[in-house]
Amino acid sequence: MPSHKTDSGSSDLDPREIKILSDILALVLDEQSGTSEAALAALKLRAARNEFTGGALKNLFMGLTAHPRNTRDEKRIDDLTRRLKNSKAETEQARQRIEALRRALKQCQDEQSLLRQAYAEKNQPYLWQKTTWIIAGVAGIFLGIATAETVHAFNAPLQQPRTLYFR
């Protein structure tokens, strides 16, 4: 049973067939005419020994011209290239989104800082204001007492000293 492929529709080429073809072409295309003739004779012997027919050689040439590269590898390379481009695009979109989120976070932190400052100012104990009211209240009490004493001092009837009565 032959170990080579003779189907021209096959997309996978047998490495053995490619090796045989390269050997044959190297020998036939030799510059010396004697070597070329010897290569043709060796080609016939090798083809008979390996059960390599003219149809198989034709199929090999057709396969090489129709599929210069392995389509499975090309598809995989194309798929990986496409996935790489998609990944790069997604990475760039993610970077832009991260930058936008960082800006939004910075803005929220600034607003939070302003709100904390406003809250602290609103809830700050009014020590100076309370102290001012307390001092004003105490001063008012003292002023009231002093005013009352002054009014009583001027409105009080003059008292005669008692010593005048006892004389």
C-alpha positions in Angstrom: 0.0 0.0 0.0 1.5 3.4 -1.0 2.2 5.8 1.8 1.9 8.9 -0.3 -1.3 10.8 -1.1 -2.6 11.0 -4.6 -5.7 13.1 -4.0 -5.3 16.5 -5.6 -8.2 18.0 -3.5 -6.3 17.4 -0.3 -5.2 20.6 1.5 -2.5 18.8 3.6 0.5 17.8 1.6 2.6 14.8 2.7 6.1 16.0 3.8 7.6 12.9 2.2 6.2 13.9 -1.2 7.6 17.4 -0.9 11.0 16.0 0.1 11.0 13.6 -2.9 10.0 16.4 -5.3 12.8 18.7 -4.0 15.4 16.0 -4.4 14.2 15.3 -8.0 14.2 18.9 -9.0 17.6 19.4 -7.5 19.1 16.6 -9.5 17.2 17.3 -12.8 18.1 20.9 -12.8 21.8 20.3 -12.3 24.0 22.2 -14.7 25.9 19.2 -15.9 24.1 17.2 -18.5 25.5 13.9 -17.3 24.3 14.5 -13.8 20.8 15.5 -15.2 20.5 12.3 -17.2 21.7 10.2 -14.2 19.1 12.0 -12.1 16.3 11.2 -14.6 17.3 7.5 -14.5 17.5 7.6 -10.7 14.1 9.4 -10.7 12.5 6.5 -12.6 14.1 4.0 -10.2 13.1 5.9 -7.1 9.5 6.4 -8.4 9.2 2.7 -9.1 10.7 1.8 -5.7 8.4 4.3 -3.8 5.4 3.6 -5.9 5.3 7.2 -6.9 3.3 7.7 -10.1 3.1 10.5 -12.6 -0.4 11.3 -11.3 1.0 11.7 -7.7 3.7 14.0 -9.1 1.0 16.0 -10.9 -1.2 16.2 -7.8 1.8 17.3 -5.8 2.5 20.1 -8.2 -1.2 21.1 -8.3 -1.3 21.0 -4.5 1.7 23.2 -4.2 0.4 25.8 -6.7 -3.1 25.7 -5.4 -2.0 25.9 -1.7 1.3 27.5 -1.5 0.9 27.7 2.3 -1.0 25.6 4.8 -4.5 27.1 4.9 -5.1 25.9 8.4 -2.1 27.9 9.6 -3.2 30.9 7.6 -6.6 30.8 9.1 -5.1 30.5 12.5 -2.7 33.4 11.8 -5.6 35.5 10.5 -7.8 34.6 13.5 -5.0 35.4 15.9 -4.2 38.7 14.1 -7.9 39.7 14.2 -8.1 38.8 17.9 -4.9 40.8 18.6 -6.4 43.9 16.8 -9.6 43.5 18.7 -7.7 43.2 22.0 -5.7 46.3 21.2 -8.9 48.2 20.4 -10.5 46.9 23.6 -7.4 47.9 25.6 -7.5 51.4 24.2 -11.2 51.7 25.0 -10.5 50.4 28.5 -7.8 53.0 28.9 -10.1 55.8 27.8 -12.8 54.5 30.2 -10.3 54.3 33.0 -9.1 57.9 32.3 -12.7 59.1 32.2 -13.5 57.3 35.5 -10.3 58.8 37.1 -11.4 62.3 36.1 -14.9 61.6 37.5 -13.4 60.3 40.7 -11.2 63.4 41.0 -14.2 65.6 40.5 -16.2 63.7 43.1 -13.3 63.9 45.6 -13.1 67.7 45.1 -16.9 68.1 45.6 -16.6 65.9 48.7 -13.9 68.1 50.1 -15.9 71.2 49.5 -19.0 69.6 51.1 -16.9 68.5 54.2 -15.5 72.0 54.5 -19.0 73.6 54.3 -20.4 71.1 56.8 -17.5 71.7 59.2 -18.1 75.5 58.9 -21.8 75.1 59.5 -21.4 72.8 62.5 -18.5 74.6 64.0 -19.2 75.7 67.5 -19.8 79.4 67.6 -17.4 80.0 70.6 -16.7 83.6 69.7 -20.3 84.4 69.1 -21.5 82.8 72.3 -18.7 84.4 74.3 -19.6 87.8 72.8 -23.2 87.3 73.9 -22.2 86.2 77.4 -19.9 89.2 77.8 -22.6 91.5 76.5 -25.1 90.0 79.0 -22.8 90.4 82.0 -21.9 93.9 80.9 -25.6 94.7 80.6 -26.3 93.4 84.1 -23.5 95.6 85.5 -24.7 98.6 83.5 -28.2 98.0 84.7 -27.1 97.9 88.4 -25.0 101.0 88.0 -27.8 102.8 86.2 -30.2 101.9 88.9 -27.9 103.0 91.7 -27.3 106.3 89.9 -31.0 106.9 89.5 -31.7 106.1 93.1 -28.8 108.4 94.2 -30.3 111.4 92.4 -33.9 110.8 93.2 -33.6 109.9 96.9 -34.7 112.6 99.4 -31.9 114.3 101.2 -31.5 113.1 104.6 -30.6 115.3 107.4 -27.9 114.1 109.6 -29.3 113.0 112.9 -26.9 114.9 114.8 -28.8 118.1 113.9 -31.9 116.8 115.8 -30.0 116.1 118.9 -28.6 119.4 119.6 
